[in-house]
């Protein structure tokens, strides 16, 4: 058993300095006062800073110098996972940008195998496309975009381990196709879409539950046509991912979304690329060179191409740009994405019986240590 103590620990949406988290067999066994910690437990003294549930990222295209699309293998997934774990991410979805069916199949098989062998942090897969609207494709290769059909539904729903999230344009589907996906356990989000308010609501009625990078690459809120953004803000049930990096969306728009939807339905995501956790400042995406300029990733044509965000920076930006307290920002990086994936009974909070996925970070937002299923990222002994 491990007893973690000595810092501000987020329990029940409030930070407490008088408690100790007991970890055993990969799970949180109990939360007790420091004086009640078992004497036989190994102790990890935080020596200040914060302890929260580990961050969960729904959209991770790359990291550590590699892109998932370029080599959809277990090794690539592990390299991306290690890069993001250094910034507090203990659970994530390797995300495949629109590609050919052969690559999609390889990616699904790689994620299945990664979860099977216990690769730390892998929760499933996010297929961002290829069932998108070419008018809102962003950096997605228009030649890769395809209509949704029975064969693609079979492929999308073929993951055996973990969860599958697919981003699609609802207006590019036929009636009943979204329902067919959700009935097979696939989580469906709207993104890269020019759908009308009515089309989005019809998709929600079929089981669509989320929005990928809200505001970006979708029909906007208008006076007579609310569009995809208006449908998201008007709904009482859907969740939405937001990229809060100062480039993708104006802070005022994000604050409005938060007021309409609440932190319980707005999840921080990175939409991160190969640059995260690496020294590179450019990489190839679909044959185009994407370059980082002061943290902004663009193609030579000036099109935004994902982000250089990590989840720790997303939390920091959330506090500063959306004017929320730290506990709320953490909720948007942990409990909210966990709920979006249907994993709220296992991850996303420090609570008895939850998986011991945890992050310790300083008041300067530097990650000190992470645990996934109770295992620390490095061998250390803080009982000193």
HELIX and SHEET records of a PDB file:
HELIX    1   1 UNK A   34  UNK A   36  5                                   3    
HELIX    2   2 UNK A   74  UNK A   85  1                                  12    
HELIX    3   3 UNK A  101  UNK A  116  1                                  16    
HELIX    4   4 UNK A  134  UNK A  136  5                                   3    
HELIX    5   5 UNK A  142  UNK A  144  5                                   3    
HELIX    6   6 UNK A  150  UNK A  156  1                                   7    
HELIX    7   7 UNK A  170  UNK A  172  5                                   3    
HELIX    8   8 UNK A  177  UNK A  183  1                                   7    
HELIX    9   9 UNK A  197  UNK A  206  1                                  10    
HELIX   10  10 UNK A  227  UNK A  234  1                                   8    
HELIX   11  11 UNK A  251  UNK A  261  1                                  11    
HELIX   12  12 UNK A  263  UNK A  265  5                                   3    
HELIX   13  13 UNK A  311  UNK A  322  1                                  12    
HELIX   14  14 UNK A  326  UNK A  333  1                                   8    
HELIX   15  15 UNK A  335  UNK A  340  1                                   6    
SHEET    1   A 4 UNK A  27  UNK A  33  0                                        
SHEET    2   A 4 UNK A  19  UNK A  24 -1                                        
SHEET    3   A 4 UNK A   2  UNK A   5 -1                                        
SHEET    4   A 4 UNK A  42  UNK A  45  1                                        
SHEET    1   B 6 UNK A  14  UNK A  16  0                                        
SHEET    2   B 6 UNK A   8  UNK A  11 -1                                        
SHEET    3   B 6 UNK A  50  UNK A  53  1                                        
SHEET    4   B 6 UNK A 358  UNK A 361 -1                                        
SHEET    5   B 6 UNK A 367  UNK A 372 -1                                        
SHEET    6   B 6 UNK A 375  UNK A 376 -1                                        
SHEET    1   C 8 UNK A  55  UNK A  60  0                                        
SHEET    2   C 8 UNK A  89  UNK A  97  1                                        
SHEET    3   C 8 UNK A 122  UNK A 128  1                                        
SHEET    4   C 8 UNK A 163  UNK A 168  1                                        
SHEET    5   C 8 UNK A 187  UNK A 190  1                                        
SHEET    6   C 8 UNK A 210  UNK A 211  1                                        
SHEET    7   C 8 UNK A 239  UNK A 242  1                                        
SHEET    8   C 8 UNK A 266  UNK A 268  1                                        
SHEET    1   D 2 UNK A  62  UNK A  63  0                                        
SHEET    2   D 2 UNK A  66  UNK A  67 -1                                        
SHEET    1   E 3 UNK A 282  UNK A 285  0                                        
SHEET    2   E 3 UNK A 288  UNK A 293 -1                                        
SHEET    3   E 3 UNK A 296  UNK A 298 -1                                        
END                                                                             
